[in-house]
Amino acid sequence: MEAMIEARGLQKTYKPRDRREAKTGPIQAVKGVDLQVEAGRIVGFLGPNGAGKTTTLRMLTTLLAPSGGSARVAGVDLLRDPVGVRKRIGYVAQAGTTDSDALAGEELTDHAGLYGIARGEAAARGRYLLEKLDLGGAWDRKCGTLSGGQRRRLDIAMGLVHRPSLIFLDEPSTGLDPQSRANLWGHIRDVRDKLGTTVFVTTHYMDEADSLCDRIIIIDHGSVVAEGSPHELKQRLGGDALRLGLEPGANLEAAVDTIRRHTTAAPEVDGHDVRLRLTGGGAQLPGLLLALAQASVAVASVELRTPTLDDVFLTLTGRSLREEAT
């Protein structure tokens, strides 16, 4: 499949700004990022604050010149032809760019004009996108009268009006209520499915990454530390987390021995609790409970939890993405 983004050893180093920073030398914000994003995908880009996520995004969108490495974005060499990259990508900033007093239609046609698109064609494209994004009645409305979700969809329409093959969405649902966020997710899927546009999205919401993304890339300390589908990343943790609360006086040695004989898990004892990870825990649990009962091990409580992307993020970076969002 065609690569929409292909980066090798992408780096960004900042010179010291003052004498204090000069003591520690240059600051390497991005240390050598390798990325491959296939066409027709929704790819999530996650990372803690200071991990190099924003710097990498700004380099890929030509807003910041790399210090080293190479990249092709939308089929164009990033270093040799940044203007060519800009013509082929869309970018929707986190803060949005619409003027509250301007009409939605004016914003779309003016934005298209920046790409050399004639006003008549720009209007046709703009109206088409508004219909696709469920904003059919917004053409003659002032942007300031639109709801938060509607205004965010207008931002996306502006990013798509010149028909880019790749669009970058920076925190697209920040500040939206849960219903508006879920509605926006459906429209982002339509951007991929109905318009054929590759989507590169940053987010602080793990449910958003899990629901939307075909693949996820996690960056930390200036380097990519993991990538894969949400399912693949969660499976790396070794299965579902199981906690067995044993009755006081239960034979812990017999419990551990039974678990080891009936699973491949390495159980850990914490007081009256036994913790372990099971691949396909829901399927294995009934047989394990039966074996424990046959070994006369009394189980008082059971808690089975499937891994989440936040668990993956916490394991890889030492921080929860929910904490980063806060």
Disulfide bonds with the S-S distance in Angstrom:
none
